[in-house]
Amino acid sequence: MLLSLYIENIALIQKLNIEPGSGLTVLTGETGAGKTIIVGSLSLLCGARGDRDVVRTGEDHALAEGVFGNLSAKEAESLATLGVEPDDDGLVMLSRRISSDGRSVCRVNGRTVTAGMLKSVGACLLNLHGQQESMQLSDPDTHLPLLDGYAADEAELDSYKTRYRDWLAAKKRLESLENASRDSEERADMLDFQINELEAVSPRAGEYAELEAESLRLGNFEKIAEGTQRAHDALYANPSAYELIKKAESSLKRLSAVLPEAEELAKRLESCSLEIADIAETLTSFSSSDGENVSVKLDRVEGRLAELKRLERKYRVPADELAPKLASLKEERRGIESADELAAEAKKELDEKEKLLSAAAKELSDIRKAKANELSQTIMGQLEELDMPSVRFEPRFSAKPFAADGADDLEFLIAPNKGEEPKPMSKIASGGELSRIMLSVKSALAASGGAGCAVFDEIDTGISGKTSEKIGIKLKQLASHGSQVICVTHSAQIAALADTHLRVSKTQSEDRTYTQLTVLDNEGRINEVARIMGGISLTDSVLAAAREAIENGRNVGS
């Protein structure tokens, strides 16, 4: 429940502290005194839009703070899902500060939060109802959320939403594959051309460097042949280094019997002769053209280099990476070939997800339909007590494509009078009837365990005195069943039923207007109720009627 509300620099209110009671708290006062400002301040704590216009003229900020306590288990559970815990005293404080430059700062228990977070927390603690909300009942889009609030079907709704997200992801995957398939034919033709072009060349990793080295060798073939031949002749011709070393080796071997060191030296010379023979053979290969004309071979190598260079520029990869490029193109082509298989798998997955989603949607729909009938019966019972004895209030469900909130469309239909067929509320329900319907809905929601504080702003608008009294009784009963009810009213019948009566008035001082709040004692209540009943002249009969109404109101709801 709301323990206290502090308002600072909002419109006519300079500073105001309100402590509503635990039962039915009524705010009365002349039109323009500031009652709507108080309700508006509560709206700010529920995340309503607030701009610089709410700041009192001449001030640099506006502030609204609400302290909530005595939380129900339902409220505590709802807050916990948002990550909000009461303090050590079991209190939760909401705060909204709006600067004159339009900046807004929201806090929950002193921690800065977003306006969206404040709205979610406020919805757990406060249930605001005004004339605009009654008119919103004419919009069928509001009916399904109202029903879900009554049905307490969060588990089923969360399960459905999880299935819906899975189904939506599978649907998007299939659509993506199908879109890719439509573009794949043209892409496949391009890949086939590129693959054929690269396969015709058959590039190898490291080939380009090898060809550059071969081109350099062939371009200098004569110089290489001449130099390697001279070296070969020095090592292996007559007389040659090879023959001289072999002679030295033979002489040392003959001395090994008398000079033991000679054997080791002979072995070393043998190794040298073998190395010289290998070098001479290698030199011969450098000057070999494998029987092919050197110019022809050079032309072929340079032609190959030019072809690799052309492909390097075309595919924008280094020549030595053309082979991996060919492999990746082939992989992509295989992917296109298997696109139909992937799409078939995606379609199968989507069908499976849709079956699960359909089951979750049916489970949610069954609960909604059962609870909708229960809510309709409850509301008709409530409306009968509010001077609508012959009313029919019925749910009309229709199927819709899967959406984030389910597969149900819901509109509540009403027939206010006997003999009429139920029709949309927008077509036949008056403002007074909509107010009574909304009160009935709020009563049903409170009974199912909603926010602990319900605020009604002029719910008696467009309603006669007799019906106003019945609305007041309904509000009193709602408060007696565990809900804190705050009601702004111009009805004497409702005011007479208050557990706590607050009078809102305005005064002027030094050319400024201020809103004041007075907690009325019994005598003050009599005078205020009499004022509402009889206007300016408070006659003895009007005062007596007010006194009697207040006395009778003490026994209502007990």
C-alpha positions as CSV (number, residue, x, y, z in Angstrom):
1,M,0.0,0.0,0.0
2,L,1.0,3.6,-0.4
3,L,2.2,4.9,3.0
4,S,3.1,8.4,1.9
5,L,3.3,10.6,-1.2
6,Y,5.5,13.7,-1.2
7,I,5.0,16.3,-4.0
8,E,7.2,19.3,-4.6
9,N,7.0,22.1,-7.2
10,I,4.4,20.4,-9.4
11,A,1.9,22.9,-10.9
12,L,0.1,24.6,-8.0
13,I,1.7,22.4,-5.4
14,Q,4.8,23.8,-3.7
15,K,5.2,21.2,-1.1
16,L,2.7,18.6,0.0
17,N,2.9,15.4,2.0
18,I,0.0,13.0,1.8
19,E,-0.5,9.9,4.0
20,P,-3.5,8.0,2.8
21,G,-5.2,5.5,5.1
22,S,-5.3,1.8,4.7
23,G,-9.0,1.6,3.7
24,L,-10.9,3.9,1.5
25,T,-9.3,7.3,1.2
26,V,-11.3,10.1,-0.5
27,L,-10.1,13.4,-1.9
28,T,-12.6,16.1,-2.4
29,G,-12.4,19.8,-3.2
30,E,-13.5,22.5,-5.6
31,T,-12.7,22.0,-9.3
32,G,-9.2,23.3,-10.0
33,A,-8.0,22.9,-6.4
34,G,-5.3,20.4,-7.3
35,K,-6.9,16.9,-7.0
36,T,-5.9,16.0,-10.5
37,I,-2.3,17.2,-9.8
38,I,-2.1,14.7,-7.0
39,V,-3.3,11.9,-9.3
40,G,-0.9,13.1,-12.0
41,S,2.0,12.9,-9.5
42,L,1.1,9.3,-8.9
43,S,1.1,8.8,-12.7
44,L,4.7,10.2,-12.8
45,L,5.7,7.5,-10.3
46,C,4.2,4.9,-12.7
47,G,6.4,6.1,-15.6
48,A,3.9,8.4,-17.3
49,R,5.3,11.0,-19.6
50,G,6.5,14.1,-17.8
51,D,8.0,17.3,-19.3
52,R,9.1,20.7,-18.1
53,D,5.5,21.9,-18.2
54,V,4.8,20.1,-14.9
55,V,7.4,22.2,-13.1
56,R,5.9,25.0,-11.0
57,T,6.6,28.4,-12.4
58,G,9.8,29.9,-11.2
59,E,11.2,26.6,-9.8
60,D,14.1,24.6,-11.2
61,H,12.6,21.1,-10.7
62,A,9.6,19.1,-9.8
63,L,9.6,16.1,-7.5
64,A,7.3,13.2,-6.7
65,E,8.2,10.5,-4.1
66,G,6.1,7.6,-3.0
67,V,6.8,5.2,-0.1
68,F,5.1,1.8,-0.2
69,G,4.9,-0.8,2.5
70,N,2.9,-3.7,3.9
71,L,3.4,-5.4,0.6
72,S,1.4,-8.5,-0.3
73,A,3.0,-11.7,-1.4
74,K,1.9,-11.0,-4.9
75,E,3.5,-7.6,-4.9
76,A,6.7,-8.9,-3.5
77,E,6.9,-11.7,-6.0
78,S,6.2,-9.3,-8.9
79,L,8.9,-6.9,-7.7
80,A,11.4,-9.7,-7.2
81,T,11.0,-10.7,-10.9
82,L,12.2,-7.1,-11.7
83,G,15.2,-7.4,-9.3
84,V,13.6,-5.0,-6.7
85,E,13.8,-5.9,-3.0
86,P,12.2,-4.0,-0.2
87,D,14.7,-2.4,2.3
88,D,15.2,-3.7,5.8
89,D,12.0,-2.0,6.9
90,G,10.0,-3.7,4.1
91,L,9.6,-0.4,2.2
92,V,10.0,0.5,-1.4
93,M,10.5,4.1,-2.5
94,L,9.8,5.4,-6.0
95,S,11.1,8.8,-7.0
96,R,10.7,11.0,-10.1
97,R,12.6,14.3,-10.5
98,I,12.0,16.5,-13.6
99,S,14.2,19.5,-14.2
100,S,13.1,22.7,-15.7
101,D,15.1,21.8,-18.8
102,G,13.0,18.7,-19.3
103,R,15.5,16.1,-18.0
104,S,14.0,13.4,-15.9
105,V,15.6,11.2,-13.2
106,C,13.9,8.1,-12.0
107,R,14.9,6.1,-8.8
108,V,13.8,3.0,-7.1
109,N,15.1,2.7,-3.5
110,G,17.6,5.4,-4.3
111,R,19.0,3.6,-7.4
112,T,18.7,5.4,-10.7
113,V,16.6,3.4,-13.2
114,T,15.0,4.0,-16.6
115,A,11.5,5.4,-17.0
116,G,10.6,2.0,-18.4
117,M,11.8,0.3,-15.3
118,L,10.0,2.8,-13.1
119,K,6.8,2.1,-15.0
120,S,7.2,-1.7,-14.5
121,V,7.8,-1.3,-10.8
122,G,5.0,1.2,-10.4
123,A,2.5,-1.2,-12.1
124,C,3.3,-3.7,-9.4
125,L,2.4,-1.2,-6.6
126,L,-0.2,1.1,-8.1
127,N,-3.3,0.6,-10.2
128,L,-4.4,3.9,-11.6
129,H,-7.9,4.4,-13.1
130,G,-9.2,7.6,-14.7
131,Q,-11.9,8.6,-17.1
132,Q,-9.5,8.1,-20.0
133,E,-8.9,4.5,-18.9
134,S,-12.7,3.9,-18.9
135,M,-12.9,5.1,-22.4
136,Q,-10.0,2.8,-23.4
137,L,-12.4,-0.1,-22.6
138,S,-14.0,0.7,-25.9
139,D,-10.8,-0.4,-27.6
140,P,-10.8,-4.2,-28.0
141,D,-7.0,-4.2,-27.9
142,T,-7.1,-3.6,-24.2
143,H,-9.4,-6.6,-23.4
144,L,-6.9,-9.4,-23.7
145,P,-4.3,-7.8,-21.3
146,L,-7.1,-7.2,-18.9
147,L,-8.1,-10.9,-19.0
148,D,-4.5,-12.0,-18.6
149,G,-4.2,-9.8,-15.5
150,Y,-7.3,-11.6,-14.1
151,A,-6.4,-15.1,-15.2
152,A,-2.9,-15.0,-13.7
153,D,-1.7,-17.1,-16.6
154,E,1.9,-15.9,-16.5
155,A,3.4,-19.4,-16.6
156,E,1.4,-20.4,-19.7
157,L,2.0,-17.1,-21.4
158,D,5.7,-17.3,-20.7
159,S,5.8,-20.8,-22.1
160,Y,3.9,-19.7,-25.2
161,K,6.3,-16.7,-25.7
162,T,9.3,-19.1,-25.5
163,R,7.8,-21.4,-28.1
164,Y,6.9,-18.3,-30.2
165,R,10.5,-17.1,-30.2
166,D,11.7,-20.5,-31.2
167,W,9.2,-20.7,-34.0
168,L,9.9,-17.3,-35.2
169,A,13.7,-18.0,-35.4
170,A,13.0,-21.2,-37.4
171,K,10.7,-19.3,-39.7
172,K,13.3,-16.7,-40.4
173,R,15.9,-19.3,-41.0
174,L,13.7,-21.0,-43.6
175,E,12.9,-17.7,-45.3
176,S,16.6,-16.9,-45.4
177,L,17.4,-20.2,-47.1
178,E,14.5,-19.8,-49.5
179,N,15.7,-16.3,-50.4
180,A,19.2,-17.6,-50.9
181,S,17.9,-20.4,-53.1
182,R,16.1,-17.9,-55.4
183,D,19.5,-16.1,-55.9
184,S,21.5,-19.3,-56.0
185,E,21.0,-20.2,-59.7
186,E,22.7,-17.1,-61.0
187,R,25.4,-17.4,-58.3
188,A,25.9,-21.1,-59.3
189,D,26.5,-20.1,-62.9
190,M,29.1,-17.6,-61.9
191,L,30.8,-20.1,-59.6
192,D,30.9,-22.7,-62.3
193,F,32.7,-20.2,-64.7
194,Q,35.2,-19.3,-62.0
195,I,35.9,-22.9,-61.0
196,N,36.4,-23.9,-64.6
197,E,38.7,-21.0,-65.2
198,L,40.9,-21.8,-62.2
199,E,40.9,-25.5,-62.8
200,A,42.0,-24.9,-66.4
201,V,45.2,-23.3,-64.9
202,S,45.4,-25.7,-61.9
203,P,47.5,-23.4,-59.7
204,R,49.7,-25.0,-57.0
205,A,50.7,-23.6,-53.7
206,G,54.3,-22.2,-53.9
207,E,54.2,-22.5,-57.7
208,Y,54.6,-18.8,-58.4
209,A,57.9,-18.5,-56.5
210,E,59.3,-21.6,-58.2
211,L,58.4,-20.2,-61.6
212,E,60.0,-16.8,-60.8
213,A,63.2,-18.7,-59.9
214,E,63.1,-20.8,-63.0
215,S,62.5,-17.7,-65.1
216,L,65.6,-16.0,-63.6
217,R,67.7,-19.2,-64.3
218,L,66.6,-19.5,-67.9
219,G,67.0,-15.8,-68.5
220,N,70.7,-16.2,-67.5
221,F,71.2,-19.6,-68.9
222,E,74.3,-18.9,-71.0
223,K,76.0,-17.1,-68.1
224,I,75.1,-20.0,-65.7
225,A,76.2,-22.7,-68.2
226,E,79.6,-21.0,-68.8
227,G,80.3,-20.4,-65.1
228,T,79.2,-23.9,-64.0
229,Q,81.2,-25.5,-66.8
230,R,84.5,-23.8,-65.7
231,A,83.8,-24.9,-62.2
232,H,83.1,-28.4,-63.3
233,D,86.3,-28.6,-65.3
234,A,88.4,-27.4,-62.4
235,L,86.9,-30.0,-60.2
236,Y,86.6,-33.0,-62.6
237,A,88.6,-32.5,-65.8
238,N,92.2,-33.6,-66.6
239,P,94.1,-32.7,-64.5
240,S,91.3,-32.2,-61.9
241,A,91.0,-31.5,-58.3
242,Y,89.3,-34.8,-57.9
243,E,92.2,-36.8,-59.4
244,L,94.8,-35.0,-57.3
245,I,92.8,-35.7,-54.1
246,K,92.4,-39.3,-55.0
247,K,96.2,-39.6,-55.6
248,A,96.8,-38.0,-52.2
249,E,94.3,-40.4,-50.6
250,S,96.1,-43.4,-52.1
251,S,99.6,-42.2,-50.9
252,L,98.3,-41.8,-47.4
253,K,96.7,-45.2,-47.3
254,R,100.1,-46.7,-48.2
255,L,101.7,-44.9,-45.2
256,S,99.1,-46.1,-42.7
257,A,101.2,-49.1,-41.7
258,V,104.1,-46.8,-40.6
259,L,102.1,-43.7,-39.8
260,P,98.9,-44.4,-38.0
261,E,97.6,-40.8,-38.5
262,A,97.7,-41.3,-42.2
263,E,94.6,-43.6,-42.2
264,E,92.4,-40.9,-40.7
265,L,93.7,-38.3,-43.1
266,A,93.0,-40.7,-46.0
267,K,89.4,-41.1,-44.9
268,R,89.0,-37.3,-44.8
269,L,90.3,-37.0,-48.3
270,E,87.9,-39.7,-49.4
271,S,85.0,-37.6,-48.1
272,C,86.4,-34.6,-50.0
273,S,86.5,-36.6,-53.2
274,L,82.9,-37.7,-52.8
275,E,81.8,-34.1,-52.1
276,I,83.6,-32.9,-55.2
277,A,82.0,-35.6,-57.4
278,D,78.5,-34.5,-56.1
279,I,79.2,-30.8,-56.7
280,A,80.4,-31.6,-60.2
281,E,77.3,-33.5,-60.9
282,T,75.1,-30.7,-59.6
283,L,76.9,-28.2,-61.7
284,T,76.1,-30.3,-64.7
285,S,72.4,-30.1,-63.9
286,F,72.5,-26.3,-63.7
287,S,73.6,-26.1,-67.3
288,S,71.1,-28.7,-68.5
289,S,67.9,-27.7,-70.5
290,D,66.5,-31.2,-70.5
291,G,66.9,-31.3,-74.2
292,E,64.4,-28.5,-74.7
293,N,65.3,-25.2,-76.4
294,V,66.0,-22.7,-73.6
295,S,64.1,-19.9,-75.3
296,V,61.0,-22.1,-75.8
297,K,61.2,-23.2,-72.2
298,L,61.6,-19.6,-71.0
299,D,58.6,-18.5,-73.1
300,R,56.5,-21.2,-71.5
301,V,57.5,-20.3,-67.9
302,E,56.9,-16.6,-68.5
303,G,53.6,-17.4,-70.1
304,R,52.6,-19.4,-67.0
305,L,53.7,-16.5,-64.7
306,A,51.6,-14.1,-66.7
307,E,48.5,-16.3,-66.5
308,L,48.9,-16.6,-62.7
309,K,49.4,-12.8,-62.5
310,R,46.2,-12.2,-64.4
311,L,44.2,-14.5,-62.1
312,E,45.9,-12.8,-59.1
313,R,44.5,-9.4,-60.2
314,K,41.1,-10.8,-61.2
315,Y,40.4,-12.7,-57.9
316,R,42.3,-10.2,-55.8
317,V,44.4,-12.7,-53.9
318,P,48.1,-13.4,-54.1
319,A,49.1,-15.9,-56.8
320,D,50.1,-18.5,-54.2
321,E,46.6,-18.3,-52.7
322,L,44.8,-19.1,-55.9
323,A,44.7,-22.8,-55.0
324,P,42.9,-22.1,-51.7
325,K,40.6,-19.8,-53.6
326,L,39.6,-22.5,-55.9
327,A,38.9,-24.8,-53.0
328,S,36.6,-22.2,-51.3
329,L,34.7,-21.7,-54.5
330,K,34.1,-25.4,-54.8
331,E,32.9,-25.5,-51.2
332,E,30.5,-22.7,-51.9
333,R,29.2,-24.5,-55.0
334,R,28.6,-27.6,-52.9
335,G,26.7,-25.5,-50.4
336,I,24.4,-24.3,-53.2
337,E,23.9,-27.9,-54.4
338,S,22.9,-28.8,-50.8
339,A,20.6,-25.7,-50.3
340,D,17.5,-27.8,-51.1
341,E,18.5,-30.2,-48.4
342,L,19.1,-27.4,-45.9
343,A,15.8,-25.9,-46.8
344,A,14.1,-29.2,-46.3
345,E,15.7,-29.6,-42.9
346,A,14.7,-26.1,-42.0
347,K,11.1,-26.8,-43.1
348,K,11.0,-29.9,-40.9
349,E,12.4,-27.9,-37.9
350,L,9.8,-25.2,-38.5
351,D,7.0,-27.8,-38.6
352,E,8.2,-29.3,-35.3
353,K,8.4,-25.8,-33.7
354,E,4.9,-25.0,-35.0
355,K,3.5,-28.1,-33.4
356,L,4.9,-27.1,-30.0
357,L,3.7,-23.6,-30.5
358,S,0.2,-24.7,-31.4
359,A,0.1,-26.9,-28.3
360,A,1.2,-23.9,-26.1
361,A,-1.3,-21.6,-27.9
362,K,-4.1,-24.0,-27.2
363,E,-3.2,-24.4,-23.6
364,L,-3.1,-20.6,-23.2
365,S,-6.3,-20.2,-25.1
366,D,-8.2,-22.8,-23.0
367,I,-7.2,-21.1,-19.8
368,R,-8.2,-17.7,-21.2
369,K,-11.6,-18.9,-22.4
370,A,-12.4,-20.5,-19.0
371,K,-11.2,-17.4,-17.1
372,A,-13.1,-15.1,-19.5
373,N,-16.4,-16.8,-18.8
374,E,-15.6,-16.7,-15.0
375,L,-14.7,-13.0,-15.3
376,S,-17.8,-12.3,-17.3
377,Q,-20.0,-13.8,-14.6
378,T,-18.1,-11.9,-11.9
379,I,-18.5,-8.6,-13.7
380,M,-22.2,-9.2,-14.4
381,G,-22.7,-9.8,-10.7
382,Q,-20.8,-6.6,-9.9
383,L,-22.8,-4.6,-12.4
384,E,-26.1,-5.9,-11.1
385,E,-25.1,-4.3,-7.8
386,L,-24.3,-1.1,-9.7
387,D,-27.8,-0.5,-11.1
388,M,-27.3,-2.6,-14.3
389,P,-29.4,-5.6,-13.4
390,S,-30.2,-6.9,-16.9
391,V,-26.7,-6.5,-18.3
392,R,-25.1,-9.2,-20.4
393,F,-21.3,-9.2,-20.6
394,E,-19.8,-11.8,-22.8
395,P,-16.4,-12.6,-24.3
396,R,-16.0,-13.1,-28.0
397,F,-12.9,-15.0,-29.0
398,S,-11.5,-15.3,-32.6
399,A,-8.4,-17.0,-33.9
400,K,-5.5,-14.9,-35.2
401,P,-2.1,-15.8,-36.7
402,F,0.5,-16.5,-34.1
403,A,1.6,-13.3,-32.4
404,A,3.7,-12.4,-29.4
405,D,0.7,-12.5,-27.1
406,G,-0.9,-15.7,-28.4
407,A,-3.3,-16.8,-31.1
408,D,-6.4,-15.2,-29.6
409,D,-8.3,-12.1,-30.4
410,L,-10.7,-11.1,-27.6
411,E,-13.4,-8.5,-27.4
412,F,-15.9,-8.3,-24.5
413,L,-19.4,-7.5,-25.7
414,I,-22.1,-5.9,-23.7
415,A,-25.9,-5.7,-23.8
416,P,-26.9,-3.1,-21.0
417,N,-30.6,-3.8,-21.4
418,K,-32.7,-6.9,-21.5
419,G,-33.7,-8.1,-25.0
420,E,-30.7,-6.6,-26.7
421,E,-27.9,-8.6,-28.4
422,P,-24.4,-8.0,-27.0
423,K,-22.4,-5.6,-29.1
424,P,-19.0,-3.9,-28.9
425,M,-18.8,-1.4,-26.0
426,S,-17.7,1.3,-28.3
427,K,-21.1,1.3,-29.9
428,I,-23.5,1.1,-27.0
429,A,-21.9,1.7,-23.6
430,S,-22.2,5.2,-22.2
431,G,-19.5,6.9,-20.1
432,G,-21.2,6.1,-16.9
433,E,-21.6,2.5,-17.9
434,L,-18.0,2.3,-18.9
435,S,-17.0,3.6,-15.5
436,R,-19.1,0.9,-13.7
437,I,-17.6,-1.8,-16.0
438,M,-14.1,-0.6,-15.2
439,L,-14.8,-0.6,-11.5
440,S,-16.2,-4.2,-11.8
441,V,-13.0,-5.2,-13.7
442,K,-10.8,-3.6,-11.1
443,S,-12.7,-5.3,-8.3
444,A,-12.3,-8.7,-10.0
445,L,-8.6,-8.0,-10.6
446,A,-8.1,-7.0,-7.0
447,A,-9.8,-10.2,-5.9
448,S,-7.4,-12.2,-8.0
449,G,-4.4,-10.5,-6.4
450,G,-3.2,-7.4,-8.2
451,A,-1.5,-4.1,-7.0
452,G,-2.3,-3.3,-3.4
453,C,-3.2,0.3,-4.1
454,A,-6.0,1.2,-6.5
455,V,-6.6,4.9,-7.5
456,F,-9.8,6.1,-9.0
457,D,-10.0,9.6,-10.5
458,E,-13.7,10.8,-10.6
459,I,-15.2,7.4,-11.3
460,D,-18.6,8.9,-10.5
461,T,-18.6,11.2,-13.6
462,G,-21.8,10.9,-15.5
463,I,-23.5,8.8,-12.8
464,S,-26.6,9.7,-10.7
465,G,-26.6,10.0,-7.0
466,K,-28.2,6.6,-6.3
467,T,-25.7,4.8,-8.5
468,S,-22.9,6.9,-7.0
469,E,-23.8,5.5,-3.6
470,K,-23.6,2.0,-4.9
471,I,-20.2,2.7,-6.5
472,G,-19.0,4.1,-3.2
473,I,-20.2,0.9,-1.5
474,K,-18.3,-1.1,-4.1
475,L,-15.2,0.9,-3.4
476,K,-15.6,0.4,0.3
477,Q,-16.0,-3.3,-0.1
478,L,-13.0,-3.4,-2.4
479,A,-11.0,-1.6,0.4
480,S,-12.3,-4.0,3.1
481,H,-11.0,-7.0,1.1
482,G,-7.4,-6.0,1.4
483,S,-6.9,-3.3,-1.2
484,Q,-6.0,0.3,-0.4
485,V,-8.4,2.5,-2.4
486,I,-7.8,6.2,-3.1
487,C,-10.7,8.0,-4.8
488,V,-11.0,11.5,-6.2
489,T,-14.7,12.4,-6.2
490,H,-17.3,15.1,-6.4
491,S,-20.0,12.7,-5.0
492,A,-21.3,13.2,-1.5
493,Q,-22.4,9.6,-1.4
494,I,-18.9,8.3,-2.1
495,A,-17.3,10.9,0.2
496,A,-19.6,9.9,3.1
497,L,-18.1,6.3,3.0
498,A,-14.5,7.3,3.4
499,D,-12.2,5.8,6.1
500,T,-9.9,8.8,5.5
501,H,-11.2,12.0,4.1
502,L,-8.7,14.6,2.6
503,R,-9.9,18.0,1.4
504,V,-7.9,19.7,-1.3
505,S,-8.1,23.5,-1.5
506,K,-6.1,26.4,-2.9
507,T,-5.1,29.7,-1.4
508,Q,-3.3,32.8,-2.6
509,S,-0.4,34.5,-1.0
510,E,1.9,37.2,-2.5
511,D,0.3,36.8,-5.9
512,R,1.0,33.1,-6.0
513,T,-1.5,30.2,-5.8
514,Y,-0.9,27.2,-3.5
515,T,-2.6,23.9,-3.1
516,Q,-3.2,22.7,0.5
517,L,-4.3,19.4,1.9
518,T,-6.4,19.0,5.1
519,V,-7.1,15.7,6.9
520,L,-10.7,16.1,8.0
521,D,-11.9,15.1,11.4
522,N,-15.5,14.1,11.9
523,E,-16.9,17.6,12.0
524,G,-14.8,18.6,9.0
525,R,-16.2,15.6,7.1
526,I,-19.7,16.6,7.9
527,N,-19.2,20.1,6.6
528,E,-17.4,18.9,3.5
529,V,-20.1,16.3,2.6
530,A,-22.7,18.9,3.3
531,R,-20.9,21.4,1.0
532,I,-21.0,18.8,-1.8
533,M,-24.6,18.1,-1.1
534,G,-26.0,21.6,-0.7
535,G,-23.6,24.0,-2.3
536,I,-22.8,27.3,-0.6
537,S,-25.6,27.4,2.0
538,L,-25.1,24.8,4.7
539,T,-28.5,24.5,6.2
540,D,-29.3,22.4,9.3
541,S,-31.1,19.9,7.1
542,V,-28.2,19.5,4.8
543,L,-25.8,19.2,7.7
544,A,-28.1,16.6,9.3
545,A,-28.2,14.6,6.0
546,A,-24.4,14.7,5.8
547,R,-24.1,13.5,9.4
548,E,-26.5,10.7,8.8
549,A,-24.8,9.6,5.5
550,I,-21.4,9.5,7.3
551,E,-22.8,7.5,10.2
552,N,-24.5,5.0,7.8
553,G,-21.2,4.8,5.9
554,R,-19.3,3.5,8.9
555,N,-21.2,0.2,8.8
556,V,-20.7,-0.4,5.0
557,G,-18.2,-3.1,4.1
558,S,-17.7,-4.2,7.7
